[in-house]
Amino acid sequence: MATKSFLKNIVIKNRKSASSFISALENAENKGRKKVTFNTPINTVKDKENIKKMFGV
């Protein structure tokens, strides 16, 4: 998901806009999500030194 889509400021100027925004949020809440599967193994790296090594720092 692009960060711009959830960091956007929303200005609600009237009752109709507020109602539309609330309806959109409720509609989005009821939508299903796709399960993501990876074709390659995934490793979680938490160690600071391994992260630096990974990025060549």
N, C-alpha and C positions, 0 to 999 in steps of 0.2 A: 504494500500500500504506500502510495506516495505521501510524504509528510505534509505537503501543501494541503491535502484534502482534509486533514484533521487539525491543522494549525490555523485555519481560516477564521477570521473574525466575522461573525454574523450579526448584522444590524437588523433588528425587527422594528419596523416603523408603524405598523398598524395591526389591528386585531386579525385581519385576514392573513397577513404574513405569519403571525404567531401560530394561527391554526394550521396553516400549511406546513410550517416547520415541525410542529408536534406530530402531525399526521405522518410526515416523512420519517421521523424518528421511530414512531410506533411500527410503521411498515418495515423499516430496516431491522427492527428487533425480531420480527417474526420470520425473516428469511433464513433459509438453511445455509449451512456452510459446507464447502467441499473439503473432504479429507485430503490432506497432502501426503503423498508418498514419495520417498526419495529413491532414486535408482542406485545411488552410491552410499557407502557407509558415512554416517555423520558422527563426528567426535566433538564433544563439548570441551573447550579449552578455557580453564579458569586461572591457571598459573600465570602470573605476570611475566615471568621469564620466557615461557613458551609462546605467549602472545607476541612479545617483542621479537623472538626468533622467527615466528611465522611472517611478520611484516618486515623483517630485515632491519630492525632498529637496533 
